[in-house]
Amino acid sequence: MMKMILVLALMGLGFAGVAAASKSEKDIIPTSAGDLEITFLGHGTLMMTFGGKTIHVDPYGEVADYGRLPQADLILVTHDHYDHMCLESIGRILRPDTKLVGSGTCAGKLRDAAIMRNGETRTVMGLRIEAVPAYNIVHKRPDGGPWHPKGEGNGYVVTFGDKRVYIAGDTENIPEMKGLKDIDVAFLPMNLPYTMTPGMVAEAAGWIRPKILYPYHFGDTDTSALVRLLKNEKDIEVRIRKMS
């Protein structure tokens, strides 16, 4: 009887992680190598499942209970701000064999992380990962410096089978976006004063031309403004999910 209770308790712990993730919205993106499942945890925080692997992006404990989520095979961190690199949350999903990828500002803060500079490309766990710039030009701190200086943060283009997914990180509509090609899914941030206005996101989408566009990390921004701006772009599907 005690063995049965123990088994049920352990099963319950596993189900708790599934239940926690199930409360968030999810989308399935078909690829040539199987489905990519995206779980929208909130803010700039995502969880993806692909090929039996769990990928966490910018873990942040304010939007998810990481003690109840699946542990990570791979963690991507765009930069070292607390709401993107939450060390407590990372610690809760970290296994001895978890791979970590971070920007230059994460060096020395993420244990054994592969540090990628803007423009670098690596293959990690069979996934091609391209680090692209993420920075501010217009929006500045009270002292006049940019919220996100050039060269410090990354966006990532990750290839899943035949699909290229762009996770922009904290950035504005910077010139480097014009060079991004064949993007199937794009996550673009939309909150002031730190990243982009709806107009900036719409302009960036016009350059990148993703098949699916998710605004994310948008706080209280009116997402319907972006939908209106892109209503005539029939080849760009704007999907609004709970990512405030």
Secondary structure as GFF3:
##gff-version 3
##sequence-region A 1 244
A	DSSP	alpha_helix	2	22	.	.	.	ID=ss1
A	DSSP	beta_strand	25	31	.	.	.	ID=ss2
A	DSSP	beta_strand	34	42	.	.	.	ID=ss3
A	DSSP	beta_strand	45	50	.	.	.	ID=ss4
A	DSSP	beta_strand	53	57	.	.	.	ID=ss5
A	DSSP	three_ten_helix	66	68	.	.	.	ID=ss6
A	DSSP	beta_strand	74	76	.	.	.	ID=ss7
A	DSSP	alpha_helix	87	93	.	.	.	ID=ss8
A	DSSP	beta_strand	99	102	.	.	.	ID=ss9
A	DSSP	three_ten_helix	104	106	.	.	.	ID=ss10
A	DSSP	beta_strand	114	115	.	.	.	ID=ss11
A	DSSP	beta_strand	121	124	.	.	.	ID=ss12
A	DSSP	beta_strand	127	134	.	.	.	ID=ss13
A	DSSP	beta_strand	153	160	.	.	.	ID=ss14
A	DSSP	beta_strand	163	167	.	.	.	ID=ss15
A	DSSP	three_ten_helix	175	179	.	.	.	ID=ss16
A	DSSP	beta_strand	185	189	.	.	.	ID=ss17
A	DSSP	alpha_helix	198	208	.	.	.	ID=ss18
A	DSSP	beta_strand	212	216	.	.	.	ID=ss19
A	DSSP	alpha_helix	223	229	.	.	.	ID=ss20
A	DSSP	beta_strand	237	238	.	.	.	ID=ss21
###
